[in-house]
Amino acid sequence: MNRKDFIKTSTVLAASSFFLNAKGSNFLDRSIRVGLIGVNGMGWSDLNALLKNDGLVCTALCDVDENILKKRAEELQKRNIQVETFVDYKKMLNSSIVDAVIIATPDHWHCLQLVDAVNAGKHVYVEKPIGNSIVECQLMVQAAKKNKAIVQVGQWQRSQQHFKDAIDFVHSGKLGKIRLVKAWSYQGWKSAIPIVPDEPVPAGVHYTEWLGPAQKRPFNSNRFHFNFRWFWDYAGGLMTDWGVHMLDYALLGMKVSDPKSIMASGGKFAFPDDAGQTPDTMTAVYEFDGFNIQWEHAKGIDLGPYNRNHGVAFIGNNGTLVLNRSGWEVIPEKGRMEAVSIQPSLDNGLDKHMENFVASIRQRNPQVSVLLLTLGCQQPQTNESKEAAQKQLDENKENKRIVLDFYQQMFGDKDVSAVDKYISPQYIQHNPSVADGAAAFKLAAAKWFEGQPKTRIDVQHIASDGDLVFIHLKNKNPDGSLKSTIDIFRLEKGKIVEHWDAQQDVPKNAANAHPMF
């Protein structure tokens, strides 16, 4: 595995969830109408968990595979649930029949669809990982804030009681000084992906729409539906599939976000000749002050640490707490503390997570929800004030810069541009009107900022239809430091019609690290 591929997976530690002020009705007098975008696999599980709540009704389904779309609509019809179906998710968002949406599409679509959804006035439940790049995550958070939407990400362990109980024990100090945290996923069920030839697009599949912003390629069944996660164009393999869950709890238990350094080794050791691209075996070590967090994953075998195929272990001087979806226990060092027998899981994490999401929408109160991990920053948990949450985010502003520093050390100043595609999305535009929109934006932006002091305007086109772009502006402060703003614009017919930004101070030593600064 080369260094660049490692960074793509390891630095997107999956922003987990963020909750903002709800907008619109509090839904105390009517049902919440839900639409699902991406109806196969986890999206179907999410919808069924959501529908267990009273006052919820599914009104719309959307998928670019008309075969699975028809199948799911028929399954709902058997339960006396009538839905309208869509192939184009924007048509669903622009309709008046949904209040909230579930986004369960491949990872490379999450950013565009979430931004479009909150701009359309919808609340959003989006599958993990939140995005495929740091800038995508930034844009998603800003769009949600601007629209005062409630957004929850599908890291449902945060709503499960035994996970909370285990972290309370870790925070009690009974384990003594924790010197190492292990997180892992060993997936024995996952075998090699056989190489198959490209083929014509199956009937009923809108393949160009499935690709969206990803690189244009011939249709290949290996890259479609579930297996998309093993290809760099769309996802990041087990690190971004399972790592986002387990590393989230490693960070939460240790109350940290940004490591001092990262190192890793891995590759396709189990199935070197299969069709997948992401590593099937990998170890990563994140260095913090006084302890390390270690991630490891493997396909094709189940016997992970402590005879568990997934989990998190907090290794202290007095004992080790081992936690996974089944429960938790404490294994003592001899004579230093009492053992804690297995405390089993007694609830359904996904169901609880959906209850939490619904309560936030109904009460128009994001603090009902468990505040999770946003852009790698550890936010305060339930019942902490918005002011405390903002303070925590401010204290962790450096989270976006550690990758830049890492790349500077690894490649040197001349090659630091290599970080671009891991910080910003590398969207491929298949619609010629998009290129026209980008060109129109550059002209409009020049006029928009005419006469304003600036050192540079950098443009990164983000939307699939050419109507949404964002730029990074640098302005010098009196002390010589730079102030950076992420400015987001919406265009109509080549003219800027909407603009918002998020400001952040940038230290001098990061000023030339990347165009975003």
Residue pairs with C-beta under 8 A, 6 or more apart in sequence:
1 264
1 265
1 266
1 267
1 268
1 279
1 282
3 410
4 418
4 422
5 232
5 278
5 279
6 264
6 266
6 282
6 284
7 403
7 406
7 407
7 419
7 422
8 232
8 236
8 421
8 422
9 236
9 237
9 239
9 240
9 243
9 278
9 279
9 282
10 239
10 262
10 264
10 284
10 295
11 134
11 262
11 403
11 406
11 422
12 129
12 131
12 132
12 133
12 134
12 137
12 236
12 240
12 422
13 243
13 244
13 247
13 248
13 251
13 373
13 376
14 128
14 129
14 130
14 155
14 240
14 243
14 244
14 247
14 248
14 373
15 129
15 130
15 131
15 137
15 141
15 153
15 373
15 374
15 375
15 376
16 128
16 130
16 153
16 155
16 158
16 244
16 248
16 372
16 373
16 374
17 130
17 151
17 152
17 153
17 155
17 158
17 369
17 370
17 371
17 372
17 373
17 374
18 141
18 144
18 151
18 153
18 371
18 372
18 374
18 379
19 150
19 151
19 152
19 360
19 366
19 367
19 369
19 371
20 144
20 145
20 148
20 149
20 150
20 151
20 366
21 148
21 150
21 364
21 366
22 123
22 148
22 149
22 150
22 360
22 361
22 363
22 364
22 365
22 366
23 121
23 147
23 148
23 149
23 364
24 99
24 121
25 99
26 362
26 363
26 364
27 55
27 99
27 361
27 362
28 362
30 55
31 55
31 56
31 57
32 55
32 56
32 57
32 99
32 100
32 358
32 361
32 362
33 57
33 58
33 59
33 60
33 97
33 98
33 99
33 100
34 47
34 50
34 51
34 56
34 57
34 58
34 59
34 60
34 98
34 99
34 100
34 101
34 102
35 58
35 59
35 60
35 61
35 62
35 92
35 93
35 97
35 98
35 100
35 101
35 102
35 122
36 43
36 44
36 46
36 47
36 58
36 60
36 61
36 62
36 72
36 101
36 102
36 104
37 43
37 62
37 63
37 89
37 92
37 101
37 102
37 103
37 104
37 105
37 113
38 62
38 63
38 102
38 103
38 104
38 105
38 106
38 109
38 127
39 47
39 61
39 62
39 63
39 68
39 69
39 72
39 104
40 63
40 65
40 68
40 72
40 225
40 226
41 104
41 225
41 226
42 104
42 127
42 154
43 102
43 104
43 105
43 127
44 72
44 104
45 350
46 102
46 104
46 125
46 127
46 154
46 350
46 354
47 58
47 102
49 348
49 350
49 351
49 353
49 354
50 56
50 102
50 125
50 354
50 357
50 358
51 58
51 81
52 351
52 354
53 354
53 355
53 358
55 358
55 362
56 358
57 81
58 76
58 81
58 83
59 83
59 84
59 97
59 98
60 83
60 84
60 85
60 86
60 92
60 95
60 97
60 98
61 69
61 72
61 73
61 76
61 83
61 84
61 85
61 86
62 69
62 85
62 86
62 87
62 88
62 89
62 92
63 69
63 72
63 87
64 87
64 205
64 206
64 207
64 209
64 210
65 204
65 205
65 206
65 210
65 225
66 87
66 204
66 205
66 206
67 202
67 203
67 204
67 205
69 85
69 87
70 85
73 83
73 85
76 82
76 83
84 92
84 95
84 97
86 92
87 206
87 209
88 209
89 113
89 116
90 116
90 465
92 98
92 101
93 101
93 116
93 117
93 120
93 122
94 120
98 122
99 122
99 123
99 361
100 122
100 123
100 124
100 125
100 361
101 117
101 122
101 123
101 124
101 125
102 124
102 125
102 126
102 127
103 109
103 110
103 113
103 114
103 117
103 124
103 125
103 126
103 127
104 127
105 113
105 127
106 210
106 228
106 229
106 234
106 235
107 129
107 131
107 132
107 228
107 229
107 234
107 235
107 236
107 240
108 132
108 212
108 213
108 214
108 233
108 234
108 235
109 212
109 213
110 126
110 127
110 129
110 130
110 131
110 132
110 136
110 140
111 131
111 132
111 136
111 137
111 139
111 140
111 425
111 462
112 212
112 213
112 462
112 463
112 464
113 126
114 124
114 126
114 140
114 143
114 144
114 151
115 139
115 140
115 143
115 462
115 463
115 468
117 124
117 149
118 124
118 143
118 144
118 146
118 147
118 149
118 151
119 143
119 147
119 490
121 147
121 149
122 149
123 149
123 150
123 151
123 361
124 144
124 149
124 150
124 151
124 152
125 151
125 152
125 153
125 154
125 354
125 357
126 151
126 152
126 153
126 154
127 153
127 154
128 153
128 154
128 155
128 244
128 245
129 236
129 240
129 244
130 136
130 137
130 140
130 153
131 137
131 140
131 425
132 234
132 235
132 236
132 240
132 425
133 421
133 422
133 423
133 424
133 425
134 375
134 400
134 403
134 422
134 423
134 424
135 423
135 424
135 425
135 460
135 516
136 425
137 374
137 375
138 375
138 400
138 486
138 502
139 462
139 470
139 486
139 488
140 151
141 374
141 375
142 486
142 488
142 500
142 502
143 488
144 151
145 502
146 488
146 500
150 357
150 360
150 361
150 366
150 369
152 353
152 356
152 357
152 360
152 369
153 372
154 350
154 353
155 244
155 245
155 248
155 372
155 373
156 349
156 350
156 352
156 353
157 163
157 245
157 248
157 249
157 325
157 349
158 248
158 353
158 370
158 372
159 349
159 352
159 353
159 355
159 356
159 370
160 325
160 345
160 347
160 348
160 349
160 352
160 353
161 345
161 346
161 347
161 352
162 323
162 327
162 328
162 343
162 344
162 345
162 346
162 347
163 249
163 323
163 328
163 349
165 328
165 343
166 321
166 323
166 328
166 343
167 249
167 252
167 253
169 175
169 321
169 328
169 330
169 340
170 178
170 253
170 314
170 321
171 253
171 255
174 318
174 319
174 330
174 337
175 314
175 316
175 317
175 318
175 319
175 320
175 321
175 330
175 337
176 316
176 317
176 318
176 319
176 336
176 337
177 290
177 316
177 317
178 253
178 254
178 291
178 314
178 315
178 316
179 290
179 291
179 292
179 315
179 316
179 317
180 291
180 292
180 293
180 294
180 315
181 250
181 253
181 254
181 291
181 292
181 293
181 294
181 312
181 313
181 314
181 315
182 293
182 294
182 296
182 305
182 311
182 312
182 313
182 315
183 243
183 246
183 247
183 249
183 250
183 293
183 294
183 295
183 296
183 311
183 312
183 313
184 246
184 295
184 296
184 297
184 304
184 305
184 310
184 311
185 238
185 241
185 242
185 243
185 246
185 297
185 298
185 304
185 309
185 310
186 297
186 298
186 301
186 302
186 303
186 304
186 309
186 310
187 238
187 242
187 297
187 298
187 299
187 300
187 302
187 309
188 300
188 301
188 302
188 309
190 280
190 299
190 300
191 271
191 299
191 300
192 270
192 271
192 273
192 274
192 276
192 300
193 222
193 227
193 230
193 271
193 274
193 275
193 276
194 222
194 274
194 275
195 222
195 273
195 274
195 275
196 220
196 221
196 222
196 275
197 220
198 218
198 219
198 220
199 218
199 219
199 220
199 221
200 219
201 207
201 219
202 219
205 219
205 224
207 219
208 430
210 224
211 217
211 430
212 464
213 425
213 427
213 428
213 429
213 464
214 233
214 234
214 428
215 233
215 428
216 428
216 430
217 223
217 233
222 231
222 275
222 276
223 231
223 233
223 234
227 276
228 234
228 235
229 235
229 236
229 237
229 240
229 241
229 278
230 237
230 275
230 276
230 277
230 278
231 276
231 277
231 278
232 277
232 278
235 241
235 278
236 278
237 276
237 277
237 278
237 279
237 280
238 278
238 279
238 280
238 282
238 297
238 299
239 278
239 279
239 282
239 284
239 295
239 297
242 297
242 310
243 295
243 297
245 310
246 295
246 310
246 311
246 312
247 293
247 295
248 372
248 373
249 312
249 323
250 293
250 295
250 312
251 257
251 293
251 373
251 378
252 373
252 378
253 312
253 314
254 288
254 291
254 293
254 314
255 378
256 288
256 378
257 373
257 376
257 377
257 378
257 396
257 399
258 376
258 396
258 398
258 399
258 402
259 286
259 287
259 288
259 293
259 402
260 287
260 288
260 289
261 286
261 287
261 406
262 284
262 285
262 286
262 287
262 406
263 284
263 285
263 287
264 282
264 283
264 284
264 285
265 282
265 283
266 279
266 281
266 282
266 283
266 284
267 279
267 280
267 281
267 282
268 274
268 276
268 279
268 280
268 281
269 279
269 280
269 281
270 280
270 281
270 298
270 299
270 300
270 301
271 280
271 299
271 300
279 297
280 298
280 299
280 300
281 297
281 298
281 299
282 295
282 296
282 297
282 298
283 294
283 295
283 296
284 294
284 295
284 296
285 292
285 293
285 294
285 295
286 292
286 293
286 294
286 295
296 304
296 305
298 304
302 309
303 309
304 310
304 311
305 311
305 313
306 313
306 322
306 331
308 322
308 324
308 326
310 324
310 325
311 322
311 323
311 324
312 322
312 323
312 324
313 320
313 321
313 322
313 323
314 320
314 321
314 323
317 333
317 336
318 332
318 333
318 336
318 337
319 330
319 331
319 332
319 333
319 336
319 337
319 339
320 330
320 331
321 328
321 329
321 330
321 331
321 340
322 328
322 329
322 330
322 331
325 345
325 349
326 344
326 345
327 342
327 343
327 344
327 345
328 340
328 342
328 343
329 339
329 340
329 341
329 342
329 343
330 337
330 338
330 339
330 340
331 339
332 338
332 339
356 368
356 369
356 370
357 369
359 368
359 369
360 366
360 368
360 369
367 382
367 383
367 384
367 386
368 382
369 382
370 381
370 382
371 379
371 380
371 381
371 382
371 384
371 389
372 379
373 379
374 393
375 399
375 400
376 396
376 399
377 392
377 393
377 396
377 399
378 392
378 396
379 389
379 392
379 393
380 388
380 389
380 392
397 504
397 505
400 423
401 507
401 510
401 513
403 419
403 422
403 423
404 416
404 419
404 423
404 510
404 513
404 514
404 517
405 510
405 513
407 415
407 416
407 418
407 419
407 513
408 416
408 513
411 418
413 512
416 513
416 514
417 514
419 513
419 514
420 514
420 515
423 514
423 516
424 460
424 516
425 460
425 462
427 461
427 462
427 464
429 435
429 438
429 461
429 464
429 466
431 464
431 465
431 466
433 465
433 466
434 461
434 463
434 464
434 465
434 466
435 466
436 466
437 461
437 463
437 465
437 466
437 467
437 469
437 491
437 494
438 459
438 461
438 466
438 469
440 491
440 494
441 459
441 461
441 469
441 489
441 491
441 494
441 496
442 459
443 494
444 489
444 491
444 494
444 495
444 496
445 457
445 459
445 471
445 489
445 496
446 457
448 489
448 496
448 499
449 457
449 473
453 475
453 476
454 473
454 474
454 475
455 474
455 475
455 476
455 482
456 473
456 474
456 515
457 471
457 472
457 473
458 471
458 472
458 473
458 515
458 516
459 469
459 471
460 469
460 470
460 471
460 472
461 469
462 468
462 469
462 470
463 469
466 491
467 490
467 491
467 492
468 488
468 489
468 490
468 491
469 488
469 489
469 491
470 486
470 487
470 488
470 489
471 486
471 487
471 489
472 484
472 485
472 486
472 487
472 515
472 516
472 517
473 484
473 485
473 487
474 482
474 483
474 484
474 506
474 511
474 517
475 482
475 483
475 484
475 485
476 482
476 483
477 483
477 505
480 508
481 505
481 506
481 507
481 508
481 511
482 506
482 508
482 511
482 517
483 503
483 504
483 505
483 506
484 503
484 504
484 505
484 506
484 516
484 517
485 501
485 502
485 503
485 504
486 501
486 502
486 504
486 516
487 499
487 500
487 501
488 499
488 500
488 501
489 496
489 498
489 499
490 496
490 497
490 498
490 499
491 497
506 517
510 517
511 517
